Amino acid sequence: MRQILERASKNIGGDFYSANEIIHYFKEKEIDKDWSLCEIPRTETSKWTHNYHRYPAKFIPQLVEKLMDEYVMNVNSHINDPFMGCGTTIVSALSRGYKASGTDINHIAYLITKVKSTPIEPTLLKSKVNQFLKQLSFLEDNQISIFTPSIEPLIPSKYRDRIDYWFTEDNKYDLGVILRAIYNEENINIRDFYLVAFSHILKNCSLWLQSSTKPTRDLNKKPSRPYFVLKTHLMKMLKGNEDFYNFIPDKVKINLNEYLNISLQDARKQSVDNETVDLIITSSPYVTSYEYADLHQLSDIWLYFTDDLTEYKTKFIGTSYKKYDNINLSSLIAKNIVSQMSLVHKKKAKEIEAFYIDMEEVFNESYRILKKGGRCCFVIGNTKYKGIDVLNAEVFAESLQYAGFILDRIIKREIPSKILPQKRDEKTGRFASNSKANCEAYPVEYIIIGLKE
Ligand SMILES: C[S@@+](CC[C@H](N)C(=O)[O-])C[C@H]1O[C@@H](n2cnc3c(N)ncnc32)[C@H](O)[C@@H]1O
């Protein structure tokens, strides 16, 4: 925001940027090519443990690394991510020997982050994985004989109908056997490592349309057989673990508990002390984007993360399952978007309002935990719904000021096509395949950086 500061001091001489100034600034803002990071090969974006589990709208680690290069001032820094997803920020911070803390409300996100940021001694892990696969190898060719170990499949009964909906009989049996064998493992870190592999293969082994992030059934799909994909994926994870184990500083490996503080919690209330964080690097959910609880339902039903899926969904920020009454927004830009939207789609307007209300609380919480001189970096994209521009980035920029931050900088970056979230059709507001969409919902995104003075 240095340019804004200059312009504003010429124009109004103040530190607080009005809604109009912010809108104007964003209209003129050009793409910072240095931040698009388009040329980085997949081998690099999926290095270390970053290849453990797919995750919608995840960062590439190089984006986090670039922000840390720019803003981390000392070797004992503490990095935080209130929406840690699959833990890109957390893993990147640990890899440099910084303290890392974060939250996510999503059970599978917490599990993935925990496993990705807990390197295991490679020789031990390799021998455990080999024994584990050996014990299950009878699943390889369906060779059941009198020598086959008797492993009673574990298929959670609570969600039996959902499991029946997504999985064939054969795969249900195999997955149930694998899950039972996983829970027989006594070493918790190794058990969780297997659980992440198990969760990752569920999509391939189900009738979930492979090309879709959303829950769509493909009755023509020939699902992969679980043992085969599990074995392949575990081999990849072994390599990722070894690379991470060898890279991460010894001080972190030996005292992981001192360096890692993650929890399954709401971003609005983190278990992090006041003024202890140097830098927040995060990307929030979007209101018109993914329903994370729906996207991870295969893992939720198999790993039995929740008793009540409906209630669970309302805990997510940016969900369509939530609305508030009688709570006021501070951001004028947000209020304007909500009132425009309510003319064309009342329900969506309430959802968007709830999202911005929740995010204002996240900004307050971010302010609380940051040290003076610390920064928060929120990565966010804008979208359009039913012809109305949903200017998330502009709202975030304005709202951060209400939380007490000085707007420090705004970066506009292209999203490399391989991680581009799905686009919406301009007329219907529905998701379309990237080639069919006539408007690009997220061709670029912004990094909104606030400074706590
Ligand atoms: C865009 S994703 C973050 C992706 C992450 N940057 C990564 O690299 O994997 C947003 C995350 O916000 C989480 N989330 C939604 N509501 C939340 C809440 N109330 N508290 C904490 N996390 C929440 C979702 O589960 C999702 O993982």
The ligand as an SDF file (V2000), in Angstrom:
LIG
                    3D

 27 29  0  0  0  0  0  0  0  0999 V2000
   -8.8180  -21.5190    1.3180 C   0  0  0  0  0  0  0  0  0  0  0  0
   -8.7670  -22.7600    2.5290 S   0  0  0  0  0  0  0  0  0  0  0  0
   -7.1370  -22.6150    3.1830 C   0  0  0  0  0  0  0  0  0  0  0  0
   -6.1360  -23.3470    2.3550 C   0  0  0  0  0  0  0  0  0  0  0  0
   -4.7270  -23.2340    2.9060 C   0  0  0  0  0  0  0  0  0  0  0  0
   -4.1490  -21.9300    2.6520 N   0  0  0  0  0  0  0  0  0  0  0  0
   -3.8480  -24.3280    2.3100 C   0  0  0  0  0  0  0  0  0  0  0  0
   -2.7950  -24.0020    1.7520 O   0  0  0  0  0  0  0  0  0  0  0  0
   -4.2170  -25.4930    2.3940 O   0  0  0  0  0  0  0  0  0  0  0  0
   -9.7990  -22.1200    3.7850 C   0  0  0  0  0  0  0  0  0  0  0  0
   -9.9140  -22.9780    5.0230 C   0  0  0  0  0  0  0  0  0  0  0  0
  -10.7420  -22.3130    5.9700 O   0  0  0  0  0  0  0  0  0  0  0  0
  -11.3120  -23.3310    6.7820 C   0  0  0  0  0  0  0  0  0  0  0  0
  -12.3960  -22.7700    7.6120 N   0  0  0  0  0  0  0  0  0  0  0  0
  -13.6860  -22.5180    7.2790 C   0  0  0  0  0  0  0  0  0  0  0  0
  -14.3450  -22.0180    8.3330 N   0  0  0  0  0  0  0  0  0  0  0  0
  -13.4720  -21.9370    9.3610 C   0  0  0  0  0  0  0  0  0  0  0  0
  -13.5680  -21.4820   10.7070 C   0  0  0  0  0  0  0  0  0  0  0  0
  -14.7260  -21.0610   11.2250 N   0  0  0  0  0  0  0  0  0  0  0  0
  -12.4450  -21.5140   11.4720 N   0  0  0  0  0  0  0  0  0  0  0  0
  -11.2750  -21.9910   10.9800 C   0  0  0  0  0  0  0  0  0  0  0  0
  -11.1410  -22.4500    9.7160 N   0  0  0  0  0  0  0  0  0  0  0  0
  -12.2160  -22.4160    8.9060 C   0  0  0  0  0  0  0  0  0  0  0  0
  -11.7340  -24.3850    5.7710 C   0  0  0  0  0  0  0  0  0  0  0  0
  -11.9110  -25.6210    6.3950 O   0  0  0  0  0  0  0  0  0  0  0  0
  -10.5450  -24.3490    4.8210 C   0  0  0  0  0  0  0  0  0  0  0  0
   -9.6130  -25.3140    5.1940 O   0  0  0  0  0  0  0  0  0  0  0  0
  1  2  1  0
  2  3  1  0
  2 10  1  0
  3  4  1  0
  4  5  1  0
  5  6  1  0
  5  7  1  0
  7  8  2  0
  7  9  1  0
 10 11  1  0
 11 12  1  0
 11 26  1  0
 12 13  1  0
 13 14  1  0
 13 24  1  0
 14 15  1  0
 14 23  1  0
 15 16  2  0
 16 17  1  0
 17 18  1  0
 17 23  2  0
 18 19  1  0
 18 20  2  0
 20 21  1  0
 21 22  2  0
 22 23  1  0
 24 25  1  0
 24 26  1  0
 26 27  1  0
M  CHG  2   2   1   9  -1
M  END
$$$$
